[in-house]
């Protein structure tokens, strides 16, 4: 299947690559079908591309690659929609942003993905985490627009 994107042009994906976010994302509730794309220039960076809205692609990273001690704390009820046997099976990603000073990571509202079920959910981390954690020393991420 082919999807049109404004950032990457026309992209060929398999139906099995699509990740369903039944509740959408915060502020993007209408976007429920996404595909995860690798960044050609930065191995730390990925892109969560909407399959239905060509103009919506979110830069994402695995927070544990940058912050090894990062933890997501959730209730069992919040995990239930992902159909995970063990919470550790969830792929955890955070959305990358930018403010006036630096590149930021949204550690408060991570994305959890059950890769086997192709099912995702954005959650609110019960741990005391910032919405805009500033990265100040990682040069490779500075090219994000």
N, C-alpha and C positions, 0 to 999 in steps of 0.2 A: 504494500500500500504506500502511496505517496502523500506526504503532507506538505503544504506550503508554509514557509516561515519567512518573516521579514529579515531575520538575522542570518540564516543559513541557506536561504533559497529553498528549492524543492528538495525534500529529504525522503529517501526511500527507507521505510521501516516495515518490520513485520508486525502483524496484529498482536503477536505474543510479546512485543516490546512495550505495548501500551500499559501504563500503570493507572488504575482507577483510583481517584480520590473522590468517593461518593459525596462528601460534604464540601468538596472544593478546598480552597485555601482561604485564609483570612483576607477578606477584601476581593477575592477572586472566586466566590462561591459558584459562579456559573461555569468555571473551568474545571471539569471533572475528569478529563482524559489527558494524560501527559505522557511524554516519552523522555527518558534520560539520555542525553547526548554528551559525549566526551568533548573536551576542548582540544582542538588540534595543536595548540601552542603551550598549554599549561596542564600538566598531568594532575595537579591538585584540584583543578576546576572542572566542574561539569555544568550542564545546562538542563534545566527542567523546562521543556518546551511543551506548550499547550498544543494539542493536536487539532483543536477546533478554533483557536484564536491565533492566527499566524504572528501577530505582533507581540505576543506574550511569551517571553523566555526569561527564566530566572536563573541567575548564576548561583550555584550551590557547591558546597564542599563538605567533606566528611570532617566534622569538628575534631574528632579524635586524632586525625593526622596532624593537626595544628596545636591542639590542646589535649594532650594525652589523658589528663585527669577529668575531662568533661563527662558529666553524667546527666542522664535524663531521669527525673523522678516523676512517676505517674502512678495513679491508682490502677488496680486491676480492671475496673470498669472502663477506664480510658483506653486500655490496651485491647479489650475484648473485640472491638470492631475489626481488628487486624488479623484475627484468627491465628495467632502465633502460639505454638506449643510452649516456647520459652521466650521471655522478653528480650534475651540476648540475641535472638535470631533477627531482630529488626535491624534493617539498614538505617542508620541515622544520618541525615543531612541537615545542614542549616543554610539559610538563604544569605547570600553575600550582598552587601549594599555599600553605599559610600556616603560619607558626610563631608563637611568642609575640610576636615583635617586628615581623614584616612579612610581606608577600606574597613568595613564593619561586618560582623557576623551577628545574626539574630539568634542568640543562644536561648532566648526565652521561649520561642515558638518553633522548635525543630520539626522536621518532617520525618516520620517513621514509615518505613516501607517493608512490607512482607514480600520479598522478591519471588518466593515460590508461588504465592497467590496473585501477584501483580496488583497488590492492594496497598494504598497509602493513606496517610492521615497526618494532618498538621495538629500538633498538640501544644498545650501550654505546660511548660516544665514547672513542676512544683518546687524545684530547687531555686535558690536565689541567683538567677542569671539575668544578664542585661539583654535588652532588645538590640542595643548597638554596642557590641564588644569591639573595641578598636584594635585593629592589627597595625602595628607601627613599624615592624622590622621585616616584613615579608615582601621583598621587592617583586617577586614574580607575579603577585596578584595586583600590582598597581595599574596594570593595563585595563582593568575592568571598567567599562563605561557605565 
